[in-house]
Amino acid sequence: MLRFAVDAMGGDNAPQCVVDGVLQALKEAENRFEILLIGQEDKVKPLLDGQDTTNLNLTFMHAPEVVTMHDVPAIAVKTKQESSLVQGLKICKAGGADAFVSAGNTGAQMAASLFVLGRLPGVLRPTIAAYFPRLQDGLTNVVDVGANVDCKPEHLVQFAEMLTIYQRDAANIEKPLTGLLNIGEEENKGSELLKQTYKQLQEADSKKKINFIGNIEGNDILREKATIVVCDGLVGNTMLKFGESIPRFLASIFKPSIQQLVDSGKLDPEAAAITSKAFMDMFQPFDVEKFGGVPFLGVDGISIVGHGRSSARAIKNMIYMAEHMIEKKVNQHIAEALSDQ
């Protein structure tokens, strides 16, 4: 039976939402896996005591320290060895758990995953991708979205290779398509980094490691042009944060406008409610909680990170993501592919 170590203290809504998400996962999955919940006893145990955990495959481990969202990643990993984040990864390294799940400090989790778990053979740099919606069903992954700000062409190419394996094996995309984010479609566009990356992506395509479709532009990301969008972490993280702000920004404009129409008598309350629901439904493709979180690709183990604002539903789906990564043997396939280079 698989066992997952879950950081009870990770995230803006921890530990309540983490406890709720863990219990939802265990009950919904009917105990097909075990969960080790790690956190501060005085904060977590009262929440567990208030729930019916009878017959659930759940154990708790006290970790006195917490890595916060404001901690400097490298310093936190070194100085907070007794934190739930570091302890959870150490348990995975020792074989006491098959995967680690947290909605805490992404930078700290990446640093700790590297320090504790190490890299898969052949991996230059681990990376993290984000989900972006598409006009039709499916998903687009953008890589990198913040783990690697300064990248060389070989890093970007390897990100595309690892994400191709992830999409094929874990996301059931038969033919992942890689596009290089640039300021134009022409081969000679962009910085020297992008020009060299273009050439190396072509080489990877010729060796059938990826399916490279060339440069793509910003307005191609939400279309069905590519399933993998490659860029450095500075561009990717900026784009991700901007995308996350869109639904909230539009809602802040829409709600007062609807209310003004209701107050003026131009729109009755029932019609306003229907319109508002339709408006909110429009943003369902932006709902990343259905995926829960994303794996750090390239680390020698399963380390899943979620958004700091993760709800109980997101925590539950992060656990399912960890299970899926193991069942599909994604890390094994990445190691096999990179060992051939």
C-alpha positions as CSV (number, residue, x, y, z in Angstrom):
1,M,0.0,0.0,0.0
2,L,1.3,3.5,-0.9
3,R,2.1,5.9,1.9
4,F,2.1,9.7,1.5
5,A,3.7,12.2,3.9
6,V,1.6,15.4,4.0
7,D,2.8,18.7,5.3
8,A,0.0,19.8,7.7
9,M,1.5,23.3,8.1
10,G,1.9,24.2,4.5
11,G,-0.3,26.8,2.9
12,D,-2.3,30.0,3.9
13,N,-5.2,27.9,5.2
14,A,-3.2,25.3,7.1
15,P,-3.6,23.3,9.1
16,Q,-7.4,23.2,8.8
17,C,-7.7,22.8,5.1
18,V,-4.9,20.2,5.0
19,V,-6.6,18.1,7.7
20,D,-9.9,18.4,5.8
21,G,-8.3,17.5,2.5
22,V,-6.5,14.5,3.9
23,L,-9.7,13.1,5.5
24,Q,-11.6,13.7,2.2
25,A,-8.9,11.8,0.3
26,L,-8.9,8.8,2.6
27,K,-12.6,8.5,2.8
28,E,-13.2,9.0,-0.9
29,A,-10.4,6.6,-1.9
30,E,-11.7,4.1,0.6
31,N,-8.3,3.7,2.3
32,R,-6.4,2.5,-0.7
33,F,-3.3,4.4,0.6
34,E,-1.9,5.5,3.9
35,I,-1.2,9.1,5.0
36,L,1.3,10.3,7.5
37,L,0.3,13.8,8.5
38,I,3.2,15.9,9.8
39,G,2.9,19.2,11.8
40,Q,2.8,20.9,15.1
41,E,0.9,18.8,17.6
42,D,-0.9,21.6,19.5
43,K,-2.3,22.9,16.2
44,V,-3.1,19.7,14.3
45,K,-4.2,17.2,17.0
46,P,-7.3,19.2,18.2
47,L,-8.5,19.3,14.5
48,L,-8.1,15.5,14.2
49,D,-9.7,14.9,17.6
50,G,-12.7,16.8,16.4
51,Q,-13.1,14.4,13.4
52,D,-14.1,10.7,13.1
53,T,-10.9,9.1,12.0
54,T,-12.0,5.6,13.0
55,N,-10.7,2.9,10.5
56,L,-8.8,5.5,8.5
57,N,-5.2,4.7,7.4
58,L,-4.0,7.9,9.1
59,T,-1.1,8.5,11.5
60,F,0.3,11.8,12.9
61,M,3.9,12.9,13.5
62,H,4.9,15.9,15.5
63,A,7.2,18.4,13.9
64,P,7.9,21.5,16.1
65,E,9.1,23.9,13.4
66,V,7.3,25.5,10.4
67,V,8.7,26.8,7.2
68,T,6.6,29.9,6.4
69,M,5.8,31.6,3.1
70,H,8.1,34.5,4.1
71,D,11.2,32.3,4.9
72,V,14.2,32.5,2.6
73,P,14.2,29.0,1.0
74,A,17.9,28.1,1.4
75,I,18.1,29.4,4.9
76,A,14.8,27.8,6.0
77,V,16.0,24.4,4.8
78,K,19.3,24.7,6.7
79,T,17.9,26.2,9.9
80,K,14.5,24.4,10.2
81,Q,15.5,20.8,10.1
82,E,12.7,19.9,12.4
83,S,10.0,21.4,10.2
84,S,7.2,19.4,8.7
85,L,8.6,20.2,5.2
86,V,12.1,18.9,5.8
87,Q,11.0,16.0,8.0
88,G,8.5,14.8,5.4
89,L,11.1,14.7,2.7
90,K,13.6,12.9,4.9
91,I,11.0,10.3,5.6
92,C,10.5,9.8,1.9
93,K,14.3,9.6,1.4
94,A,14.5,6.9,4.1
95,G,11.7,4.9,2.4
96,G,9.1,5.6,5.1
97,A,6.8,7.3,2.5
98,D,6.4,7.1,-1.3
99,A,5.7,10.8,-1.9
100,F,5.6,14.1,-0.2
101,V,2.8,16.7,-0.5
102,S,2.7,20.3,0.6
103,A,1.0,23.6,-0.2
104,G,3.7,25.6,1.5
105,N,6.7,27.7,0.4
106,T,7.4,26.6,-3.2
107,G,11.0,27.8,-3.1
108,A,11.7,26.1,0.1
109,Q,10.2,22.8,-1.0
110,M,12.3,22.9,-4.2
111,A,15.4,23.6,-2.2
112,A,14.6,20.9,0.4
113,S,13.7,18.4,-2.4
114,L,17.0,19.0,-4.0
115,F,19.0,18.8,-0.7
116,V,17.2,15.8,0.7
117,L,16.1,13.8,-2.3
118,G,18.7,14.8,-4.9
119,R,18.3,14.8,-8.6
120,L,17.4,11.9,-10.9
121,P,20.4,10.7,-12.9
122,G,21.1,12.9,-15.9
123,V,19.0,15.8,-14.7
124,L,20.7,19.2,-15.0
125,R,18.1,21.1,-13.1
126,P,14.7,20.1,-11.7
127,T,11.8,22.2,-12.8
128,I,8.2,23.0,-12.1
129,A,5.4,23.6,-14.6
130,A,2.0,25.2,-14.4
131,Y,-1.4,24.4,-15.9
132,F,-2.9,26.8,-18.3
133,P,-6.4,26.5,-19.8
134,R,-7.2,25.8,-23.4
135,L,-10.1,26.8,-25.7
136,Q,-11.0,23.1,-26.0
137,D,-10.7,20.2,-23.5
138,G,-7.2,19.4,-22.4
139,L,-4.3,21.2,-20.8
140,T,-1.2,23.3,-21.6
141,N,1.8,23.2,-19.3
142,V,4.1,26.2,-19.1
143,V,7.7,25.4,-18.0
144,D,9.5,26.9,-16.1
145,V,7.4,29.0,-13.8
146,G,9.8,30.2,-11.2
147,A,12.2,27.4,-10.1
148,N,14.9,28.5,-12.6
149,V,15.3,32.1,-13.5
150,D,18.6,32.0,-15.3
151,C,18.5,29.2,-17.8
152,K,20.9,27.9,-20.5
153,P,19.5,26.4,-23.7
154,E,20.3,22.8,-22.5
155,H,18.2,23.5,-19.4
156,L,15.2,24.6,-21.4
157,V,15.5,21.6,-23.7
158,Q,15.6,19.2,-20.9
159,F,12.6,20.8,-19.3
160,A,10.7,20.1,-22.5
161,E,11.9,16.5,-22.5
162,M,10.8,15.8,-19.0
163,L,7.5,17.5,-19.5
164,T,6.9,15.5,-22.7
165,I,7.3,12.3,-20.6
166,Y,5.0,13.7,-17.9
167,Q,2.3,14.6,-20.4
168,R,2.5,11.3,-22.2
169,D,2.6,9.1,-19.2
170,A,0.6,11.0,-16.5
171,A,-1.7,13.2,-18.5
172,N,-2.5,10.7,-21.3
173,I,-1.5,13.1,-24.1
174,E,-0.6,10.9,-27.0
175,K,1.6,13.4,-28.8
176,P,2.8,16.3,-26.6
177,L,3.7,19.4,-28.7
178,T,6.4,21.7,-27.6
179,G,6.5,25.4,-28.5
180,L,9.3,27.9,-27.5
181,L,7.8,31.2,-26.2
182,N,9.2,34.0,-28.3
183,I,8.4,37.5,-29.7
184,G,7.7,36.0,-33.1
185,E,7.4,32.7,-35.0
186,E,10.4,33.2,-37.2
187,E,13.5,31.1,-36.3
188,N,15.8,34.1,-36.0
189,K,13.6,36.0,-33.5
190,G,14.5,36.7,-29.9
191,S,17.6,36.8,-27.8
192,E,20.7,34.7,-28.3
193,L,19.4,32.4,-25.6
194,L,16.2,31.7,-27.5
195,K,18.0,31.3,-30.9
196,Q,20.3,28.7,-29.4
197,T,17.4,27.0,-27.6
198,Y,15.5,26.8,-30.9
199,K,18.4,25.0,-32.5
200,Q,18.7,22.5,-29.6
201,L,15.0,21.9,-29.5
202,Q,15.2,21.1,-33.2
203,E,18.0,18.6,-32.5
204,A,15.9,17.0,-29.7
205,D,13.0,16.7,-32.1
206,S,15.2,15.0,-34.7
207,K,16.1,12.4,-32.0
208,K,12.4,12.0,-31.3
209,K,12.8,13.1,-27.7
210,I,10.2,15.8,-28.2
211,N,7.8,17.1,-30.8
212,F,8.9,20.6,-31.5
213,I,6.6,22.9,-33.5
214,G,8.8,26.0,-33.4
215,N,8.4,29.4,-31.8
216,I,5.0,30.5,-30.5
217,E,3.8,33.9,-29.2
218,G,1.9,34.9,-26.2
219,N,-1.5,34.8,-28.0
220,D,-0.9,31.1,-28.8
221,I,-0.7,29.9,-25.2
222,L,-4.5,29.5,-24.7
223,R,-5.0,28.0,-28.1
224,E,-4.5,24.4,-29.2
225,K,-1.2,25.1,-30.8
226,A,1.1,23.5,-28.2
227,T,0.7,21.4,-25.1
228,I,4.1,22.5,-23.7
229,V,5.2,26.1,-23.6
230,V,8.9,26.5,-22.8
231,C,10.3,29.7,-21.2
232,D,12.7,30.7,-18.4
233,G,11.3,31.0,-14.9
234,L,11.2,34.8,-14.8
235,V,8.9,34.9,-17.9
236,G,6.9,31.9,-16.8
237,N,6.3,33.0,-13.2
238,T,5.3,36.5,-14.4
239,M,2.8,35.0,-16.9
240,L,1.4,32.6,-14.2
241,K,0.8,35.4,-11.7
242,F,-0.8,37.6,-14.3
243,G,-3.0,34.8,-15.4
244,E,-4.1,34.0,-11.8
245,S,-5.1,37.7,-11.4
246,I,-7.5,37.7,-14.4
247,P,-10.6,36.0,-12.9
248,R,-10.4,38.1,-9.7
249,F,-9.9,41.4,-11.6
250,L,-12.8,40.8,-14.0
251,A,-15.0,39.7,-11.2
252,S,-14.3,43.0,-9.3
253,I,-15.5,44.9,-12.4
254,F,-18.4,42.6,-13.2
255,K,-20.1,42.5,-9.8
256,P,-20.6,46.3,-9.3
257,S,-21.8,46.6,-12.9
258,I,-24.5,43.9,-12.3
259,Q,-25.5,45.4,-9.0
260,Q,-25.9,48.8,-10.6
261,L,-28.2,47.3,-13.2
262,V,-30.3,45.7,-10.4
263,D,-30.4,48.9,-8.4
264,S,-31.5,50.9,-11.4
265,G,-34.3,48.4,-12.2
266,K,-32.8,47.5,-15.6
267,L,-32.2,43.9,-14.5
268,D,-34.3,41.8,-12.1
269,P,-32.5,39.9,-9.3
270,E,-33.3,36.5,-10.7
271,A,-31.8,37.4,-14.1
272,A,-28.8,38.9,-12.3
273,A,-28.2,35.7,-10.4
274,I,-28.3,33.6,-13.6
275,T,-26.0,36.0,-15.4
276,S,-23.6,36.0,-12.4
277,K,-23.5,32.2,-12.4
278,A,-22.8,32.1,-16.1
279,F,-20.0,34.5,-15.6
280,M,-18.4,32.5,-12.9
281,D,-18.8,29.3,-14.8
282,M,-16.8,30.9,-17.6
283,F,-13.7,30.7,-15.4
284,Q,-13.9,27.0,-14.7
285,P,-11.0,26.3,-17.1
286,F,-8.9,28.4,-14.8
287,D,-9.6,26.1,-11.9
288,V,-6.2,24.6,-11.1
289,E,-7.6,22.9,-8.0
290,K,-8.9,20.0,-10.1
291,F,-5.2,19.1,-10.6
292,G,-4.4,20.0,-7.0
293,G,-0.7,20.6,-7.5
294,V,2.3,19.9,-9.7
295,P,5.3,17.7,-9.3
296,F,8.9,18.9,-9.2
297,L,10.2,17.2,-12.3
298,G,13.7,15.9,-12.1
299,V,14.1,15.3,-8.3
300,D,14.8,11.7,-7.2
301,G,11.4,11.2,-5.6
302,I,7.9,12.4,-5.7
303,S,7.5,15.9,-4.3
304,I,4.1,17.6,-5.1
305,V,3.6,21.3,-4.4
306,G,0.3,23.2,-4.4
307,H,-0.7,26.8,-4.4
308,G,-0.4,28.6,-1.1
309,R,-4.2,29.3,-1.2
310,S,-5.0,25.6,-1.7
311,S,-8.4,24.5,-0.4
312,A,-9.2,21.1,1.1
313,R,-10.3,20.0,-2.4
314,A,-6.9,21.0,-3.8
315,I,-5.1,19.1,-1.0
316,K,-7.1,16.0,-1.8
317,N,-6.3,16.2,-5.5
318,M,-2.6,16.8,-4.7
319,I,-2.6,13.4,-3.0
320,Y,-4.2,11.8,-6.0
321,M,-1.5,13.5,-8.2
322,A,1.2,11.9,-6.1
323,E,-0.5,8.5,-6.4
324,H,-0.8,9.0,-10.2
325,M,2.9,9.9,-10.6
326,I,3.9,6.7,-8.8
327,E,1.5,4.4,-10.7
328,K,2.6,5.9,-14.1
329,K,6.3,5.5,-13.2
330,V,7.0,9.0,-14.4
331,N,10.3,9.4,-12.6
332,Q,11.5,6.0,-13.8
333,H,10.7,7.0,-17.4
334,I,12.5,10.3,-17.1
335,A,15.6,8.6,-15.7
336,E,15.5,6.1,-18.5
337,A,15.2,8.8,-21.2
338,L,18.0,11.0,-19.8
339,S,20.4,8.1,-19.3
340,D,20.4,7.6,-23.0
341,Q,22.0,11.0,-23.6
